[in-house]
Amino acid sequence: MKRLTLLTILAFSHALPVAAEMLPGYDRFDLNADHRARPVSASIWYPAANPTYRAPIGDGPIFEPTFAFVGAAIAEGKYPLILLSHGSGGNADSLGWLSSGLVGRGAIVLAVDHPGSSSGDSSPRRSVDLEARANDLSAAADMVLSDPALAPFIDEARIGVVGFSLGGATALGLSGVRFDGTVQDRNCTTNPDAADCRFFLRGAVRFADYPGFEADMRDRRVAKAVIVDPGFGGAADPVTVRDALPEMLLINLGDAERLRAADVGPEGNDLANRLPGASYEEIAPANHFTFLGTCQEGATEMLAQDEDDPICTDPEGTDRAATHADLIEVIASGLGL
């Protein structure tokens, strides 16, 4: 028995370095930011130097988890820092597939759960405050860049941002784009069922009444930006669009099933063509929800029973995991990884 136990330990210890190469490190922390009344939940993904324990991140009834080594030491080196902004009603851990994938391309990924527009805490009146969302990420960057345990591993000249949906609008703000509330109100009067109108109109939101929607959110430290299916592109102020961060990458999901409110291509609001030196990619077959995590068995039926959004339903012929792999490659290229 003792011999068997010793052999098991030796075998396990031999396997750990291989596992360490396969999984990122992960940790959570509370972000105390002046613009928020309570701490903001934040997380960081990074290349791990060694294993700790393998834990499922983002596990729940809907999405499959992403595995990581919690609290592992950071592997020696200097890495780009990528800020990640989730969509309305989402959360950082459900995008673990992307964070893990970017770590595999040699980056550190910093994400937050934006108060007022995250899972179980999503309000139209709070979600409209893009300035607060942008400030969440700027404050998180401030914190890690002043942390002696993290700062030595970050290349401050290579800070990027990735945003999806409402997070895409947040990332545009960090990149210098400002939004016009009067224009967005007019767009929503014309098309109240648009995806970037319907939720807000249910809360009787008038965009022009919210200074945080129109604010200057630019963070000059951001050198690269990838924007996926962003909201409010039709309300982007044209002057700030011309002066925004150059060479952004904008991505639309889907073709026939594309979310029209997020269409930044020539048949939509054409934001990709209006931004300086921007590039544009289409990923299909896919739809807006394909960007979310891969779904647990039975999740589709659970959502249907609850009359919830069909976030686990992709267009025919879509392999969500394979699409994620393609997105990791495209996004990493857009970030210069």
Secondary structure, 3 states (H helix, E strand, C coil): CHHHHHHHHHHHHHHHHHHHHHCCEEEEEEECCCCCCCCEEEEEEECECCCCCEEEECCCCCECCEEEEECCCECCCCEEEEEEECCCCECCHHHHHHHHHHHCCCCEEEEECCCCEECCEECHHHHCCHHHHHHHHHHHHHHHHCCCCCHHHEEEEEEEEEEECHHHHHHHHHCCCCECHHHHHHHHHHCCCCCCCHHHHHCCCCHHHCHHHHCCCCCCCEEEEEEECCCCHHHECHHHHHCCCCCCEEEEECCCCCCHHHCCCCCCCCHHHHCCCCEEEEECCCCHHHHCCCECCCHHHHHHHCCCCCCCCCCCCCCHHHHHHHHHHHHHHHCCC
